[in-house]
Amino acid sequence: MEPILELQNLEVKFYTLDGVVHAVNGVSYYVEAGKTLGIVGESGCGKSVSVLSVMGLIPDPPGKITRGKILFQGKNLLEYDDAQMESIRGAEIGMVFQDPMTSLNPVLTIGKQISEAMVVHKGVSQEEARQRAIEFLVMVGIPNPVERFNDYPHQFSGGMRQRAMIAMALSCSPDILIADEPTTSLDVTIQAQIIDLTKSLRDQLNMAVIWITHDLAVIADLADTVVVMYAGYIVEEADVYRLYENPLHPYTVSLLKSLPRMDSSRGNERLATIPGFPPTGTIVFPGCPFAPRCRYTMERCTMENPQLEYFEADHKVACWFDLENRRAR
Amino acid sequence: MNNRRTLVEVRRLKKYFPIQQGIIIQREVGAVKAVDDVSLEIHFGETLGLVGESGCGKTTTGRTILQLYPPTSGQVLFDGMDLTKMKGTDLRKLRKRMQMIFQDPYASLNPRWTISRIIAEPLVVHRINQGGKKSEKVEELLELVHLNSTYMNRYPHEFSGGQRQRIGIARALASEPEFIICDEPISALDVSIQAQIVNLLEDLQDRFGLTYLFIAHDLSMVRHICSRVAVMYLGKIVEMAKRDELYDHPLHPYSQALLSAVPLPNPRATRSRKRIILSGDVPSPINPPPGCRFHPRCPIAVPQCKQEIPEWHEAAPQHWVACHRVSRV
């Protein structure tokens, strides 16, 4: 199948007073219609920056896309001018941001904010946009949508605001929905509601979804393919079942081991930890960026940065550590 | 385990925040019933987990136990002494024995103070280690939380989230307390750092015989760290049991829904699991539903639930629950 969206070798840098921050260093991934791509990583690993560049939302200056292509339905978005980007942003690519409290306009009603995109992009009348906005509010499970249409964001709870954001992102029936940590600030019960909603809408509308999170459990539930990012690089990319059954990169392995498990009691066993801290983007490593925290570091790891290579079909990893050794582990 | 000594006993604790109206003549028009009739016991050396959705009153419960909020009614017995009847010097003397670790490591450290001043503050307040030994004590505390003692004269902004949380822990340990309330100490941290902090808390507990009240919404971490768990909903505790008992055999429909909503870091397990999705949001604590507070969202509610407040009873040995639909032993 043709990918809806494909990033090729994307590189994003921020030129700050403290030096150049290498936020995204040659990242490639793609997503197909009806599928979900999960991007996992800790804060500062470049996962959000990579999707913000898709939306053309990297502030320039200080940010700059220095290399690579972003192909949306075969066309390179980086060659689009502002007006062309505006016609795509919100219409063909919908985005849900992390913090529903700050990404809604507090002085406009929820209904106004949802219908606005339809009036702008689809050229429908105010009244028709209102009708459709109410339909979307019903779809995302807001009770009393006709009355709630005229509410302001502060009258909504956190979960309802996030559902309103999703309604907004979906209002123009986009081909792809990008969700940047959409459930991080929500309770587990609301998170479960949002995940189920996303799954059913994805299947109903045959939409592609990119879901960014630091929570490996959420991704296990939702994604078809998972990309693990560290320090602006993709370190592992795999089919979701393969990744959890046979994680290869030492970073992925340690992340999974450091999670407490709710499905079984481990008694008083200690959690595995990753020593040290994630690196700041200003330092450029000649070798593998994870080498300073890795248990399997060899001499080569500090000299050369490994490339993402196939280990088996649907499973790529960037690591020098001998794959045969790891298979035996 | 049953006849262990109780360190903290909370009896029918209530905390109502008044809602006032009027500019010059203020009238009380209602109250936010944040904590409504909560009773619990915390034994020496154990970790009691307090879980629930945001806004259910778990943080207020913690703060009211420490008398940071004066309780509306009820008793808090700390080592046999009733904190609610104490004032001034007597209370301050006891405060030395109980401390708190806060959720947000960015907001809970004064940005204009050096690390040594922050950590030494409890020593000044409680007049411990007076004289020239303060810096030695601070060094010792920094070592306890695995921070380099040369950081003493730095400011909070120079540290990462995980390091700041360690500083918060060092400050809590300064007065050599017996009881520490950990109010979501890891929810603001990256996944790989969470495990480090949790292991540190466990080590300190073993070393000093600390007793923790661990407030959290991350149910997987609670299963890892706690020995008993209490589930809170809208100002009331609905279920309390030993950890494995609660996770393997939850009795209250709310606990069942809450546990089923937690995603597992295993694609097969998490997708094959049956989830109980609760509809709607938590109702307002200003005007909570009559009878059982959970009845509007409860999948198994009967007419009785609307009228009568369910009794707190022992449904299985050491397994307490407040629900009409759960029979007694």
HADDOCK unambig.tbl for C-alpha pairs under 7 A between the chains (distance, minus, plus):
assign (segid A and resid 42 and name CA) (segid B and resid 190 and name CA) 5.96 0.50 0.50
assign (segid A and resid 43 and name CA) (segid B and resid 190 and name CA) 6.83 0.50 0.50
assign (segid A and resid 187 and name CA) (segid B and resid 53 and name CA) 5.79 0.50 0.50
assign (segid A and resid 187 and name CA) (segid B and resid 54 and name CA) 6.70 0.50 0.50
assign (segid A and resid 188 and name CA) (segid B and resid 261 and name CA) 5.83 0.50 0.50
assign (segid A and resid 188 and name CA) (segid B and resid 262 and name CA) 5.91 0.50 0.50
assign (segid A and resid 189 and name CA) (segid B and resid 258 and name CA) 6.16 0.50 0.50
assign (segid A and resid 189 and name CA) (segid B and resid 261 and name CA) 5.48 0.50 0.50
assign (segid A and resid 189 and name CA) (segid B and resid 277 and name CA) 6.98 0.50 0.50
assign (segid A and resid 189 and name CA) (segid B and resid 278 and name CA) 6.79 0.50 0.50
assign (segid A and resid 192 and name CA) (segid B and resid 261 and name CA) 5.54 0.50 0.50
assign (segid A and resid 192 and name CA) (segid B and resid 277 and name CA) 6.96 0.50 0.50
assign (segid A and resid 193 and name CA) (segid B and resid 277 and name CA) 6.54 0.50 0.50
assign (segid A and resid 216 and name CA) (segid B and resid 265 and name CA) 5.69 0.50 0.50
assign (segid A and resid 217 and name CA) (segid B and resid 263 and name CA) 5.20 0.50 0.50
assign (segid A and resid 217 and name CA) (segid B and resid 264 and name CA) 4.82 0.50 0.50
assign (segid A and resid 217 and name CA) (segid B and resid 265 and name CA) 3.79 0.50 0.50
assign (segid A and resid 217 and name CA) (segid B and resid 266 and name CA) 6.88 0.50 0.50
assign (segid A and resid 218 and name CA) (segid B and resid 263 and name CA) 5.70 0.50 0.50
assign (segid A and resid 220 and name CA) (segid B and resid 265 and name CA) 5.63 0.50 0.50
assign (segid A and resid 220 and name CA) (segid B and resid 266 and name CA) 5.71 0.50 0.50
assign (segid A and resid 220 and name CA) (segid B and resid 267 and name CA) 4.42 0.50 0.50
assign (segid A and resid 221 and name CA) (segid B and resid 263 and name CA) 6.69 0.50 0.50
assign (segid A and resid 221 and name CA) (segid B and resid 267 and name CA) 5.59 0.50 0.50
assign (segid A and resid 221 and name CA) (segid B and resid 270 and name CA) 5.81 0.50 0.50
assign (segid A and resid 221 and name CA) (segid B and resid 271 and name CA) 5.89 0.50 0.50
assign (segid A and resid 241 and name CA) (segid B and resid 267 and name CA) 6.10 0.50 0.50
assign (segid A and resid 244 and name CA) (segid B and resid 266 and name CA) 6.22 0.50 0.50
assign (segid A and resid 255 and name CA) (segid B and resid 192 and name CA) 6.25 0.50 0.50
assign (segid A and resid 258 and name CA) (segid B and resid 192 and name CA) 6.63 0.50 0.50
assign (segid A and resid 258 and name CA) (segid B and resid 195 and name CA) 5.84 0.50 0.50
assign (segid A and resid 260 and name CA) (segid B and resid 220 and name CA) 5.61 0.50 0.50
assign (segid A and resid 260 and name CA) (segid B and resid 221 and name CA) 5.56 0.50 0.50
assign (segid A and resid 260 and name CA) (segid B and resid 224 and name CA) 5.99 0.50 0.50
assign (segid A and resid 261 and name CA) (segid B and resid 220 and name CA) 5.70 0.50 0.50
assign (segid A and resid 262 and name CA) (segid B and resid 220 and name CA) 4.54 0.50 0.50
assign (segid A and resid 262 and name CA) (segid B and resid 223 and name CA) 6.28 0.50 0.50
assign (segid A and resid 265 and name CA) (segid B and resid 244 and name CA) 6.83 0.50 0.50
assign (segid A and resid 270 and name CA) (segid B and resid 199 and name CA) 6.60 0.50 0.50
assign (segid A and resid 271 and name CA) (segid B and resid 195 and name CA) 5.91 0.50 0.50
assign (segid A and resid 271 and name CA) (segid B and resid 199 and name CA) 6.70 0.50 0.50
assign (segid A and resid 272 and name CA) (segid B and resid 195 and name CA) 6.91 0.50 0.50
assign (segid A and resid 273 and name CA) (segid B and resid 192 and name CA) 6.45 0.50 0.50
assign (segid A and resid 273 and name CA) (segid B and resid 195 and name CA) 5.67 0.50 0.50
assign (segid A and resid 273 and name CA) (segid B and resid 196 and name CA) 5.75 0.50 0.50
assign (segid A and resid 274 and name CA) (segid B and resid 192 and name CA) 5.94 0.50 0.50
